[in-house]
Amino acid sequence: ELFRDRQIKKYYLAVVDGVVEKDFTAEGYLRRDDKRNQSQLFDTQVPGSFYIKTGYKPLECDGTYTLLRVRLFTGKTHQIRSHLSSLSHPIVGDVKYGGCVSGRVRRQLLHAYEIAFPEMDEPFRDLSGRSFFAGVPDDFYMVGKFKFNRRKDEER
């Protein structure tokens, strides 16, 4: 029920092409193309599309790539990938959505990083207000000159 009601916050990390300097929130309408296994983004609602909303916070930038913390307000297949591509900041390694392949990276640099629970009463008191993190994969450090670590981000 918490997932369905969007009370649980979901955050991802993404390494993207280009320089992102400011926090921002992007909205649009996403329509899935099952034949191409890809999604298209529109400014206005079109038949078969769903409203999407995604928040972005740059954590580090080396002048070529930016490490973003991404918050999903809605959750649709390929939402993050298509949103970033439409904003001219495709995910590194995501060739389907225009991302470059750099060095030894063999996949898209998108990582489910954090899940944050809202304040809750019993029987879920032990989870109330807590966040859980997944370690940052090593290949995130193969691209860009990032010094990111989990402890630093938790303090923000």
C-alpha positions in Angstrom: 0.0 0.0 0.0 2.9 2.4 0.8 4.4 1.8 -2.7 1.0 2.2 -4.4 0.3 5.5 -2.5 3.8 6.7 -3.3 4.6 7.2 0.4 7.9 5.4 0.0 10.6 7.6 -1.6 12.8 5.9 -4.2 16.2 7.3 -5.2 18.6 6.3 -7.9 22.1 7.3 -8.8 22.9 8.0 -12.5 26.1 9.1 -14.3 25.0 11.3 -17.2 26.6 13.0 -20.2 27.2 16.7 -19.7 27.2 19.2 -16.9 24.1 19.5 -14.7 24.6 22.4 -12.3 21.2 22.8 -10.5 18.5 20.7 -8.8 15.4 20.5 -11.0 12.2 18.5 -11.4 11.0 17.3 -14.8 7.5 16.4 -15.8 5.9 15.0 -18.9 3.9 12.2 -20.4 5.5 8.8 -21.2 4.2 6.4 -23.8 5.7 2.9 -24.2 6.6 1.5 -27.6 6.6 -2.3 -27.1 7.8 -3.1 -30.6 11.0 -1.1 -30.0 11.1 -1.8 -26.3 11.5 2.0 -25.8 9.5 4.8 -24.4 8.7 8.2 -25.8 8.3 11.4 -23.8 5.7 14.1 -24.6 5.0 17.6 -23.2 1.3 17.0 -23.3 -0.9 14.0 -22.8 -1.3 11.8 -25.9 -3.2 8.5 -26.3 -1.7 5.8 -24.3 0.6 8.1 -22.3 1.0 8.4 -18.5 2.1 11.4 -16.4 5.6 11.2 -15.0 7.6 13.3 -12.6 11.3 13.0 -11.7 13.5 15.0 -9.5 17.3 15.5 -10.1 20.0 16.7 -7.8 23.6 16.9 -9.1 26.0 15.5 -6.5 29.3 15.9 -8.4 30.5 17.0 -11.9 33.9 16.7 -13.5 33.2 18.9 -16.5 32.3 16.0 -18.7 29.9 13.8 -16.7 27.6 14.5 -13.8 26.6 12.1 -11.0 22.9 12.7 -10.2 20.7 11.6 -7.3 17.4 10.9 -9.0 14.0 10.8 -7.1 11.1 9.0 -8.7 7.8 10.7 -7.8 6.0 8.4 -10.3 7.4 5.1 -11.5 7.0 4.0 -15.1 9.3 1.7 -17.1 12.2 3.6 -18.7 11.1 6.8 -17.0 14.5 8.0 -15.8 16.2 6.9 -19.0 13.8 8.6 -21.4 13.5 11.8 -19.2 17.3 12.3 -19.0 17.7 11.6 -22.7 15.0 14.1 -23.6 16.9 16.7 -21.5 20.1 16.1 -23.5 21.7 14.3 -20.5 21.5 10.6 -21.4 22.8 8.0 -19.0 26.4 6.9 -19.7 26.3 3.4 -21.3 22.6 3.6 -22.2 22.9 3.3 -26.0 19.2 2.7 -26.4 18.5 6.3 -25.2 21.6 8.0 -26.7 24.1 7.5 -24.0 27.8 7.2 -24.8 29.9 4.1 -24.0 33.0 5.2 -22.1 36.0 3.1 -21.2 35.3 -0.3 -19.6 31.6 0.5 -18.9 29.5 -2.3 -20.2 26.1 -1.2 -18.9 24.0 1.9 -18.2 25.2 3.7 -15.1 21.9 3.8 -13.3 21.6 2.3 -9.8 18.7 1.8 -7.4 20.4 3.5 -4.4 18.0 4.4 -1.6 14.6 3.6 -0.3 13.1 5.9 2.4 10.1 5.0 4.6 7.7 7.6 5.9 6.9 8.0 9.6 4.7 5.0 10.6 2.9 3.6 13.7 2.9 0.0 14.8 3.3 -2.6 13.4 5.9 -0.9 11.2 7.5 1.4 13.8 10.9 -0.2 13.3 10.9 1.0 9.7 9.5 4.4 10.5 11.5 7.3 9.0 14.4 4.9 8.1 16.4 4.8 4.8 18.2 1.8 3.4 21.1 2.1 0.9 22.6 -0.2 -1.7 26.4 0.2 -2.2 27.6 2.1 -5.2 28.8 -0.3 -7.9 32.6 -0.1 -8.8 31.9 0.8 -12.4 30.5 4.2 -11.3 34.1 5.1 -10.5 35.4 4.0 -14.0 33.8 7.1 -15.6 34.4 10.6 -14.4 36.5 11.7 -11.4 33.9 11.4 -8.7 34.8 11.3 -5.0 31.2 10.3 -4.0 30.6 8.1 -1.0 27.5 7.1 0.8 28.3 8.8 4.1 28.8 12.2 2.4 25.5 11.9 0.7 23.6 10.9 3.9 24.7 14.2 5.5 23.1 16.3 2.8 
